Amino acid sequence: MSRWRALVRGGRALAHVLRGLWIIRTRFGRLGPTQTRAEVRTWSRQMLRIMGVELVMQGEPPVAGPLLLVANHISWLDILVMNAAQPARFVSKADVKRWPVLGALITGAGTLYIERESRRDAMRVVHHMAERLLAGDLLAVFPEGTTGDGRALLPFHANLLQAAIAADTPVMPVALRFCDPATGQQSDAPLFIGDTTLLASVWTTLRASGLQAVVRYGAPQKAEGRNRRGWAADLRGAVTALLARPASTDEEKTVWVGAGLRQAQPERQKSLA
């Protein structure tokens, strides 16, 4: 995509971010949890449309909590994509809070922050997560702890899974992929790894001429006697298996959210997958 078109797209995205901040400041205090989630989903889908990102949902997304989602981590775009599919309350590293503009938006959406280098802070967050799960919330974490290249998963940190064990709550594995819809191959446009800055990653995403975000939900599972380390290893295996599965199978329900926020017909799903 030309630099000019990307700049126009970026200007529209920035205006939408400011609109999101206005919604958080003026409306969230008056809305209940269900209405808040609906606002987050609508805003997130509109942002993906502005940025030219098509959302593909595969598997059965969760309807409500208590449930903990665990997903692989590729980009700053991951939270936006997962909220467009099914809004959740995220647990993220404290660095995100300091991101320009986006940090205020993510904070306003109810994100819980953790200082990953601090054992005491991890215990605080686990306790708070368990409280929220017992209250029926839908939470989401990225157990790799940092972004990867989307091709191989990093080890899953187990600490935050203690919240699901304490609350006796199921965990659902989720696989994220970014693809070129023309070829079906992975797109590196939204990668946020190594020395790549946030601004550079946003810019390459804006310049992508076609980008598809795929969210695949697996089957929820409970600890069933596993300790957090063993469960983390099993969940990593479940996410790896989801990433390796073919694009569509008969038991899956796939929804495309494009420019018109449309839902594909079943017979269309196979031809597009």
Backbone as numpy.savetxt, mean C-alpha at the origin, in Angstrom:
# Nx Ny Nz CAx CAy CAz Cx Cy Cz
7.12 10.01 -21.78 6.28 11.19 -21.78 7.16 12.43 -21.78
6.71 13.48 -22.51 7.49 14.71 -22.59 7.58 15.39 -21.23
8.64 16.18 -21.08 8.84 16.91 -19.83 7.65 17.83 -19.54
7.11 18.47 -20.59 6.00 19.41 -20.40 4.76 18.70 -19.87
4.42 17.56 -20.47 3.25 16.83 -20.01 3.44 16.32 -18.59
4.66 15.91 -18.26 4.94 15.45 -16.90 4.80 16.60 -15.90
5.24 17.80 -16.30 5.10 18.97 -15.42 3.63 19.30 -15.19
2.82 19.21 -16.24 1.38 19.46 -16.10 0.76 18.43 -15.16
1.15 17.18 -15.36 0.65 16.10 -14.49 1.08 16.35 -13.04
2.34 16.78 -12.86 2.83 17.07 -11.52 2.09 18.23 -10.87
1.76 19.25 -11.65 1.00 20.38 -11.11 -0.38 19.96 -10.65
-1.03 19.12 -11.43 -2.35 18.61 -11.03 -2.26 17.75 -9.78
-1.19 16.94 -9.70 -1.00 16.09 -8.52 -0.77 16.93 -7.27
0.03 17.99 -7.39 0.28 18.86 -6.24 -1.01 19.53 -5.79
-1.82 19.98 -6.74 -3.10 20.59 -6.38 -4.00 19.59 -5.65
-3.93 18.32 -6.07 -4.74 17.29 -5.43 -4.24 16.99 -4.02
-2.91 17.04 -3.84 -2.35 16.87 -2.50 -2.85 17.98 -1.57
-2.82 19.22 -2.05 -3.31 20.34 -1.23 -4.79 20.19 -0.93
-5.54 19.68 -1.88 -6.96 19.41 -1.63 -7.11 18.35 -0.55
-6.24 17.33 -0.58 -6.28 16.30 0.45 -6.01 16.85 1.83
-5.03 17.76 1.93 -4.74 18.39 3.21 -5.93 19.20 3.71
-6.60 19.86 2.78 -7.79 20.64 3.16 -8.89 19.72 3.67
-9.09 18.57 3.02 -10.11 17.61 3.46 -9.79 17.11 4.87
-8.51 16.79 5.11 -8.11 16.30 6.43 -8.39 17.35 7.51
-8.05 18.59 7.23 -8.20 19.65 8.23 -9.65 20.04 8.48
-10.49 19.98 7.46 -11.84 20.52 7.58 -12.94 19.47 7.71
-12.66 18.20 7.33 -13.74 17.22 7.29 -13.51 15.99 8.14
-12.25 15.57 8.29 -12.01 14.31 8.97 -12.53 14.30 10.40
-12.47 15.43 11.08 -12.94 15.49 12.47 -14.42 15.24 12.61
-15.18 15.43 11.54 -16.63 15.25 11.60 -17.10 13.91 11.05
-16.18 13.11 10.51 -16.55 11.86 9.86 -16.30 10.66 10.76
-17.13 9.64 10.60 -16.89 8.38 11.28 -15.86 7.55 10.52
-15.44 6.42 11.09 -14.41 5.59 10.45 -14.77 5.15 9.03
-16.02 4.73 8.82 -16.43 4.26 7.49 -16.38 5.38 6.47
-16.86 6.56 6.84 -16.83 7.71 5.93 -15.40 8.17 5.67
-14.56 8.11 6.70 -13.17 8.50 6.52 -12.47 7.59 5.52
-12.69 6.27 5.66 -12.09 5.32 4.72 -12.58 5.57 3.30
-13.84 5.90 3.15 -14.38 6.18 1.82 -13.71 7.42 1.21
-13.50 8.44 2.04 -12.82 9.64 1.56 -11.39 9.32 1.12
-10.69 8.53 1.93 -9.31 8.16 1.61 -9.26 7.36 0.31
-10.18 6.41 0.14 -10.20 5.60 -1.07 -10.46 6.46 -2.30
-11.46 7.33 -2.21 -11.80 8.19 -3.36 -10.64 9.11 -3.73
-10.05 9.74 -2.71 -8.94 10.66 -2.97 -7.76 9.91 -3.59
-7.45 8.72 -3.07 -6.32 7.95 -3.56 -6.54 7.51 -5.00
-7.74 7.08 -5.33 -8.02 6.66 -6.70 -7.93 7.84 -7.66
-8.41 8.98 -7.22 -8.29 10.17 -8.06 -6.84 10.55 -8.30
-6.00 10.41 -7.26 -4.58 10.72 -7.43 -3.92 9.76 -8.42
-4.23 8.47 -8.32 -3.68 7.53 -9.29 -4.11 7.89 -10.71
-5.34 8.28 -10.87 -5.82 8.68 -12.20 -5.04 9.89 -12.71
-4.83 10.87 -11.85 -4.07 12.07 -12.24 -2.66 11.70 -12.68
-2.05 10.75 -11.96 -0.68 10.36 -12.25 -0.56 9.34 -13.38
-1.69 8.92 -13.91 -1.67 7.97 -15.02 -1.39 6.55 -14.59
-1.71 6.21 -13.35 -1.47 4.87 -12.83 -2.79 4.10 -12.80
-2.82 2.94 -13.43 -3.99 2.08 -13.41 -3.87 1.09 -12.27
-4.93 0.93 -11.51 -4.95 0.03 -10.37 -5.58 -1.30 -10.75
-4.91 -2.39 -10.42 -5.44 -3.73 -10.62 -5.47 -4.44 -9.28
-6.65 -4.91 -8.89 -6.81 -5.64 -7.64 -7.12 -7.09 -7.95
-6.37 -7.99 -7.32 -6.57 -9.42 -7.53 -6.72 -10.12 -6.19
-7.53 -11.16 -6.17 -7.84 -11.82 -4.92 -8.99 -11.11 -4.23
-9.22 -11.44 -2.99 -10.34 -10.89 -2.23 -9.83 -9.87 -1.22
-10.05 -8.58 -1.48 -9.59 -7.56 -0.52 -10.38 -7.66 0.78
-9.77 -7.28 1.89 -10.47 -7.34 3.17 -11.61 -6.33 3.20
-12.67 -6.69 3.87 -13.82 -5.80 4.00 -13.66 -4.91 5.23
-13.17 -5.49 6.32 -13.02 -4.72 7.56 -12.04 -5.45 8.47
-11.67 -4.80 9.57 -10.80 -5.41 10.56 -11.62 -6.17 11.58
-10.97 -6.72 12.58 -9.54 -6.58 12.85 -8.70 -7.46 11.94
-7.70 -6.85 11.34 -6.84 -7.57 10.41 -5.56 -6.76 10.21
-4.44 -7.48 10.08 -3.16 -6.85 9.79 -2.72 -7.28 8.40
-2.46 -6.31 7.53 -1.94 -6.58 6.20 -0.42 -6.47 6.22
0.27 -7.43 5.59 1.72 -7.34 5.44 2.03 -7.39 3.96
2.79 -6.41 3.47 3.06 -6.29 2.04 4.53 -6.06 1.78
4.98 -6.44 0.59 6.33 -6.07 0.16 6.37 -4.57 -0.11
7.56 -4.00 -0.08 7.70 -2.54 -0.15 8.61 -2.18 -1.32
8.09 -1.36 -2.23 8.82 -0.99 -3.44 9.04 0.51 -3.56
8.01 1.28 -3.18 8.02 2.71 -3.53 7.26 3.54 -2.52
7.48 4.85 -2.60 6.65 5.81 -1.86 5.19 5.71 -2.30
4.98 5.13 -3.47 3.63 5.01 -4.05 2.82 3.89 -3.40
3.47 3.00 -2.65 2.79 1.81 -2.12 1.59 2.16 -1.24
1.76 3.11 -0.33 0.66 3.47 0.57 -0.52 4.01 -0.22
-0.24 4.85 -1.21 -1.30 5.40 -2.04 -2.05 4.30 -2.78
-1.32 3.35 -3.34 -1.93 2.25 -4.09 -2.78 1.37 -3.18
-2.25 1.02 -2.01 -3.02 0.17 -1.10 -4.25 0.88 -0.56
-4.15 2.20 -0.34 -5.33 2.94 0.11 -6.37 3.08 -0.99
-5.93 3.11 -2.24 -6.88 3.15 -3.35 -7.62 1.82 -3.46
-6.95 0.73 -3.10 -7.58 -0.59 -3.15 -8.47 -0.81 -1.94
-7.93 -0.66 -0.76 -8.68 -0.80 0.50 -7.95 -0.02 1.58
-8.48 1.12 2.02 -7.78 1.94 3.00 -7.50 1.19 4.30
-6.31 1.44 4.83 -5.89 0.86 6.10 -5.08 1.90 6.85
-4.88 1.65 8.11 -4.02 2.52 8.91 -2.61 1.94 8.88
-1.66 2.69 8.35 -0.32 2.18 8.12 0.60 2.43 9.30
1.58 1.54 9.44 2.68 1.74 10.36 3.91 1.97 9.49
4.55 3.11 9.66 5.65 3.49 8.78 6.82 4.03 9.58
8.00 4.00 8.99 9.18 4.55 9.66 9.04 6.06 9.80
9.62 6.60 10.84 9.43 8.01 11.19 9.93 8.96 10.10
10.84 8.51 9.24 11.36 9.37 8.18 10.24 9.91 7.29
9.20 9.08 7.09 8.10 9.47 6.20 7.43 10.75 6.69
7.36 10.90 7.99 6.71 12.06 8.59 7.38 13.36 8.16
8.66 13.28 7.83 9.42 14.48 7.45 9.48 14.71 5.94
8.79 13.89 5.16 8.75 14.13 3.71 8.03 15.44 3.44
8.51 16.25 2.51 7.82 17.51 2.19 6.43 17.25 1.60
5.44 17.91 2.13 4.04 17.88 1.67 3.42 16.49 1.86
4.00 15.46 1.24 3.44 14.12 1.35 3.42 13.64 2.79
4.43 14.01 3.57 4.47 13.59 4.96 3.27 14.08 5.75
2.89 15.33 5.54 1.72 15.88 6.23 0.45 15.15 5.82
0.37 14.78 4.55 -0.81 14.07 4.06 -0.89 12.67 4.66
0.23 11.96 4.67 0.24 10.60 5.22 -0.03 10.61 6.71
0.51 11.60 7.41 0.25 11.74 8.83 -1.22 12.00 9.10
-1.82 12.88 8.30 -3.23 13.22 8.47 -4.16 12.04 8.25
-3.70 11.05 7.48 -4.52 9.87 7.22 -4.46 8.85 8.36
-3.73 9.17 9.44 -3.74 8.32 10.62 -2.59 7.35 10.73
-1.50 7.59 10.01 -0.35 6.69 10.05 0.30 6.67 11.43
0.71 5.48 11.86 1.47 5.32 13.10 2.95 5.27 12.73
3.78 6.03 13.43 5.19 6.09 13.10 6.03 5.34 14.13
7.13 4.77 13.61 8.02 4.01 14.47 9.47 4.41 14.20
10.23 4.59 15.25 11.67 4.79 15.15 12.30 3.39 15.14
12.63 2.90 13.97 13.04 1.50 13.83 14.33 1.18 14.58
15.16 2.19 14.85 16.40 1.94 15.56 16.19 1.81 17.06
15.00 2.15 17.54 14.74 2.17 18.97 13.88 0.97 19.39
14.43 0.10 20.20 13.69 -1.07 20.71 12.51 -0.63 21.56
12.72 0.41 22.36 11.63 0.90 23.22 10.48 1.44 22.37
10.80 2.14 21.29 9.74 2.68 20.45 8.99 1.56 19.74
9.70 0.50 19.37 9.03 -0.64 18.75 8.02 -1.26 19.70
8.37 -1.36 20.97 7.45 -1.91 21.97 6.22 -1.01 22.11
6.45 0.31 22.07 5.33 1.26 22.15 4.38 1.07 20.99
4.92 0.95 19.79 4.09 0.82 18.60 3.35 -0.51 18.60
4.02 -1.59 19.00 3.36 -2.90 19.07 2.17 -2.85 20.02
2.35 -2.20 21.17 1.25 -2.07 22.13 0.09 -1.28 21.52
0.41 -0.20 20.83 -0.64 0.62 20.23 -1.34 -0.13 19.11
-0.56 -0.88 18.31 -1.16 -1.67 17.24 -2.13 -2.71 17.80
-1.72 -3.38 18.88 -2.59 -4.38 19.48 -3.89 -3.75 19.96
-3.80 -2.57 20.53 -5.01 -1.85 20.96 -5.93 -1.57 19.79
-5.36 -1.11 18.68 -6.17 -0.77 17.51 -6.77 -2.03 16.87
-6.03 -3.12 16.88 -6.59 -4.37 16.35 -7.74 -4.87 17.22
-7.58 -4.78 18.52 -8.66 -5.18 19.43 -9.89 -4.30 19.25
-9.66 -3.06 18.77 -10.78 -2.14 18.52 -11.41 -2.38 17.15
-10.83 -3.31 16.37 -11.43 -3.66 15.08 -10.83 -2.97 13.88
-9.66 -2.36 14.03 -9.05 -1.62 12.92 -8.42 -2.55 11.89
-8.24 -1.99 10.70 -7.48 -2.62 9.62 -6.14 -1.90 9.55
-5.06 -2.62 9.88 -3.72 -2.05 9.90 -2.89 -2.64 8.76
-1.82 -1.94 8.38 -0.93 -2.42 7.33 0.51 -2.08 7.66
1.41 -3.02 7.40 2.84 -2.80 7.64 3.64 -3.33 6.45
4.87 -2.82 6.33 5.84 -3.31 5.35 6.97 -3.96 6.13
6.91 -5.26 6.37 7.87 -5.90 7.28 9.30 -5.98 6.76
9.55 -5.65 5.47 10.93 -5.57 5.01 11.66 -4.41 5.69
10.90 -3.41 6.12 11.49 -2.28 6.83 12.05 -1.21 5.92
12.22 -1.50 4.65 12.70 -0.53 3.67 12.26 -0.98 2.29
12.47 -0.15 1.30 12.04 -0.50 -0.05 13.05 -1.42 -0.74
12.54 -2.28 -1.60 13.38 -3.17 -2.39 13.18 -2.91 -3.88
13.80 -3.75 -4.70 13.74 -3.54 -6.15 12.53 -4.19 -6.81
11.67 -4.83 -6.01 10.47 -5.43 -6.56 10.68 -6.80 -7.16
11.91 -7.29 -7.19 12.21 -8.58 -7.79 12.50 -9.65 -6.74
13.16 -9.30 -5.67 13.46 -10.24 -4.60 13.12 -9.59 -3.27
12.45 -10.35 -2.40 12.06 -9.81 -1.11 13.24 -9.78 -0.15
13.30 -8.73 0.64 14.24 -8.67 1.75 13.68 -9.49 2.91
14.48 -9.83 3.90 13.96 -10.54 5.08 12.85 -9.74 5.75
11.87 -10.44 6.31 10.77 -9.79 7.03 11.16 -9.63 8.50
11.08 -8.41 9.01 11.26 -8.18 10.43 10.02 -8.66 11.18
10.23 -9.27 12.32 9.13 -9.95 13.00 8.50 -9.14 14.12
9.13 -8.07 14.58 8.68 -7.39 15.80 7.21 -7.00 15.78
6.77 -6.38 14.67 5.41 -5.85 14.64 4.35 -6.94 14.59
4.74 -8.16 14.22 3.77 -9.26 14.21 3.33 -9.62 15.63
4.10 -9.19 16.62 3.72 -9.47 18.00 2.37 -8.86 18.32
2.03 -7.76 17.66 0.72 -7.12 17.89 -0.41 -8.06 17.48
-0.27 -8.73 16.34 -1.30 -9.66 15.88 -1.39 -10.88 16.79
-0.24 -11.33 17.30 -0.24 -12.46 18.23 -0.93 -12.07 19.53
-0.61 -10.88 20.05 -1.21 -10.42 21.31 -2.71 -10.22 21.18
-3.16 -9.74 20.03 -4.58 -9.47 19.82 -5.32 -10.67 19.23
-4.58 -11.77 18.98 -5.16 -12.97 18.36 -5.91 -12.60 17.07
-5.20 -11.85 16.23 -5.78 -11.31 15.00 -5.14 -11.96 13.78
-5.91 -12.24 12.73 -5.32 -12.80 11.51 -4.47 -11.77 10.76
-3.57 -12.29 9.95 -2.71 -11.48 9.11 -2.92 -11.90 7.65
-3.01 -10.91 6.76 -3.22 -11.18 5.34 -1.98 -10.77 4.54
-1.35 -11.70 3.81 -0.23 -11.33 2.94 -0.74 -10.59 1.71
0.02 -9.58 1.30 -0.34 -8.76 0.13 0.91 -8.60 -0.73
0.75 -8.77 -2.03 1.86 -8.62 -2.97 1.63 -7.40 -3.85
2.63 -6.55 -3.95 2.56 -5.34 -4.78 3.52 -5.47 -5.95
3.05 -5.05 -7.13 3.90 -5.01 -8.32 3.56 -3.77 -9.14
4.54 -3.21 -9.81 4.33 -2.13 -10.76 4.76 -2.63 -12.13
3.87 -2.52 -13.11 4.10 -3.12 -14.42 3.87 -2.11 -15.54
4.47 -2.40 -16.67 4.14 -1.72 -17.92 2.95 -2.46 -18.52
1.77 -1.84 -18.62 0.59 -2.56 -19.09 0.71 -3.07 -20.52
1.59 -2.49 -21.31 1.74 -2.92 -22.71 2.50 -4.24 -22.80
3.43 -4.47 -21.88 4.26 -5.68 -21.94 4.00 -6.65 -20.80
3.42 -6.15 -19.70 3.24 -6.98 -18.52 4.49 -7.15 -17.70
5.60 -6.54 -18.12 6.87 -6.64 -17.40 6.94 -5.59 -16.30
7.80 -5.85 -15.32 7.94 -4.90 -14.22 8.42 -3.55 -14.72
7.86 -2.50 -14.15 8.30 -1.14 -14.42 9.14 -0.65 -13.25
10.28 -0.05 -13.57 11.15 0.50 -12.53 10.87 1.97 -12.25
9.88 2.55 -12.94 9.63 3.99 -12.81 9.42 4.44 -11.37
8.61 3.73 -10.55 8.36 4.24 -9.19 9.34 3.74 -8.14
10.42 3.05 -8.54 11.35 2.53 -7.54 11.92 3.66 -6.68
12.10 3.36 -5.40 12.63 4.34 -4.44 13.65 3.63 -3.58
14.81 3.35 -4.18 15.83 2.56 -3.51 17.20 3.21 -3.67
18.15 2.77 -2.85 19.53 3.24 -2.97 19.65 4.74 -2.80
20.34 5.36 -3.75 20.58 6.80 -3.70 19.47 7.61 -4.36
18.42 6.96 -4.82 17.32 7.68 -5.47 16.62 8.57 -4.45
16.46 9.83 -4.77 15.75 10.75 -3.88 14.24 10.64 -4.10
13.48 11.12 -3.13 12.03 11.11 -3.26 11.60 11.91 -4.49
12.19 13.09 -4.67 11.83 13.92 -5.81 12.13 13.23 -7.14
13.28 12.55 -7.23 13.64 11.86 -8.46 12.67 10.71 -8.75
12.27 9.99 -7.71 11.33 8.88 -7.91 9.96 9.39 -8.33
9.52 10.49 -7.72 8.24 11.08 -8.12 8.30 11.52 -9.58
9.43 12.11 -9.98 9.57 12.62 -11.34 9.53 11.48 -12.37
10.23 10.38 -12.11 10.21 9.26 -13.06 8.82 8.63 -13.14
8.10 8.65 -12.03 6.73 8.15 -12.04 5.83 9.04 -12.89
5.99 10.35 -12.74 5.19 11.29 -13.52 5.49 11.17 -15.01
6.71 10.83 -15.36 7.10 10.76 -16.77 6.77 9.42 -17.42
6.35 8.44 -16.63 6.01 7.13 -17.19 4.80 7.26 -18.10
4.90 6.73 -19.30 3.79 6.85 -20.26 2.68 5.86 -19.98
2.98 4.80 -19.25 1.97 3.83 -18.85 2.46 3.09 -17.63
1.64 3.01 -16.61 2.06 2.35 -15.37 0.85 1.68 -14.74
1.04 0.45 -14.34 -0.04 -0.33 -13.74 0.43 -0.80 -12.36
-0.39 -0.55 -11.36 -0.11 -1.01 -10.00 -1.01 -2.21 -9.70
-0.39 -3.34 -9.36 -1.13 -4.56 -9.09 -1.07 -4.87 -7.60
-2.24 -5.04 -7.00 -2.34 -5.41 -5.59 -3.01 -6.78 -5.53
-2.28 -7.77 -5.07 -2.83 -9.13 -4.98 -2.95 -9.53 -3.51
-4.17 -9.88 -3.11 -4.44 -10.28 -1.72 -4.40 -11.79 -1.60
-3.73 -12.25 -0.55 -3.70 -13.68 -0.25 -4.74 -14.04 0.80
-4.67 -15.28 1.27 -5.61 -15.76 2.28 -5.12 -15.35 3.67
-6.02 -14.83 4.51 -5.60 -14.48 5.87 -5.24 -15.72 6.67
-4.32 -15.56 7.60 -3.89 -16.67 8.43 -3.65 -16.18 9.86
-3.81 -17.10 10.82 -3.54 -16.78 12.21 -2.24 -17.46 12.64
-1.73 -17.05 13.78 -0.43 -17.54 14.22 -0.43 -19.04 14.47
-1.49 -19.54 15.06 -1.64 -20.98 15.32 -0.39 -21.57 15.98
0.06 -20.90 17.02 1.16 -21.40 17.81 2.55 -21.00 17.34
2.64 -20.39 16.17 3.95 -19.96 15.69 4.43 -18.74 16.46
5.73 -18.67 16.70 6.26 -17.44 17.28 6.41 -16.41 16.16
6.73 -15.19 16.51 6.71 -14.13 15.52 7.76 -14.32 14.43
8.91 -14.89 14.78 9.96 -15.08 13.77 9.55 -16.16 12.77
9.02 -17.25 13.28 8.56 -18.30 12.38 7.41 -17.83 11.49
6.51 -17.05 12.08 5.37 -16.53 11.32 5.85 -15.54 10.26
6.82 -14.71 10.60 7.35 -13.74 9.63 7.96 -14.47 8.43
8.69 -15.56 8.68 9.28 -16.33 7.58 8.19 -16.93 6.70
7.13 -17.45 7.32 6.03 -18.04 6.55 5.29 -16.99 5.74
5.10 -15.81 6.31 4.41 -14.73 5.59 5.26 -14.24 4.43
6.57 -14.19 4.62 7.45 -13.83 3.51 7.30 -14.84 2.37
7.21 -16.11 2.72 6.99 -17.13 1.71 5.65 -16.97 1.01
4.61 -16.57 1.76 3.29 -16.37 1.17 3.29 -15.20 0.18
3.97 -14.10 0.55 4.05 -12.95 -0.37 4.86 -13.32 -1.60
5.94 -14.06 -1.43 6.75 -14.52 -2.57 5.90 -15.36 -3.52
5.08 -16.25 -2.95 4.22 -17.09 -3.78 3.18 -16.26 -4.54
2.65 -15.24 -3.89 1.67 -14.37 -4.57 2.33 -13.64 -5.74
3.56 -13.20 -5.56 4.26 -12.50 -6.63 4.56 -13.43 -7.80
4.73 -14.71 -7.52 5.11 -15.67 -8.55 3.93 -16.25 -9.30
2.73 -16.07 -8.77 1.56 -16.67 -9.42 1.25 -15.99 -10.74
0.59 -16.70 -11.67 0.18 -16.09 -12.93 -0.73 -14.90 -12.69
-0.88 -14.05 -13.69 -1.63 -12.80 -13.54 -3.09 -13.01 -13.23
-3.66 -14.14 -13.62 -5.08 -14.36 -13.36 -5.36 -15.84 -13.23
-6.22 -16.21 -12.30 -6.68 -17.59 -12.17 -8.18 -17.58 -11.99
-8.79 -18.72 -12.19 -10.25 -18.79 -12.20 -10.88 -18.33 -10.89
-10.18 -18.59 -9.76 -10.79 -18.26 -8.48 -10.61 -16.80 -8.11
-9.88 -16.03 -8.90 -9.61 -14.64 -8.53 -10.69 -13.69 -9.04
-10.87 -12.65 -8.31 -11.76 -11.56 -8.70 -10.86 -10.36 -8.98
-10.88 -9.87 -10.21 -9.96 -8.81 -10.59 -10.73 -7.56 -10.96
-10.29 -6.44 -10.46 -10.96 -5.18 -10.70 -9.94 -4.20 -11.28
-10.29 -3.56 -12.38 -9.43 -2.53 -12.95 -10.03 -1.18 -12.60
-9.22 -0.30 -12.11 -9.65 1.06 -11.83 -8.79 1.97 -12.69
-9.37 2.44 -13.78 -8.65 3.31 -14.70 -9.23 4.70 -14.69
-9.21 5.35 -15.84 -9.65 6.74 -15.92 -11.08 6.91 -15.48
-11.92 5.91 -15.75 -13.33 6.02 -15.38 -13.67 5.32 -14.09
-12.65 4.87 -13.34 -12.89 4.12 -12.11 -13.90 3.01 -12.36
-13.63 2.20 -13.39 -14.58 1.20 -13.83 -14.24 -0.15 -13.23
-15.23 -1.05 -13.22 -15.01 -2.42 -12.80 -15.14 -3.30 -14.02
-14.13 -4.12 -14.27 -14.13 -4.96 -15.46 -15.15 -6.08 -15.32
-15.70 -6.52 -16.46 -16.58 -7.66 -16.48 -15.74 -8.93 -16.40
-16.31 -10.02 -15.85 -15.51 -11.24 -15.68 -14.85 -11.73 -16.96
-15.57 -11.71 -18.08 -14.98 -12.21 -19.32 -13.87 -11.30 -19.82
-13.89 -10.05 -19.41 -12.84 -9.10 -19.80 -11.59 -9.32 -18.99
-11.76 -9.84 -17.79 -10.63 -9.98 -16.89 -9.55 -10.87 -17.48
-9.93 -12.02 -18.04 -8.94 -12.96 -18.53 -8.18 -12.40 -19.71
-8.89 -11.67 -20.58 -8.24 -11.15 -21.76 -7.24 -10.04 -21.42
-7.46 -9.36 -20.30 -6.58 -8.27 -19.92 -5.46 -8.72 -18.99
-5.63 -9.87 -18.38 -4.67 -10.30 -17.35 -3.32 -10.68 -17.96
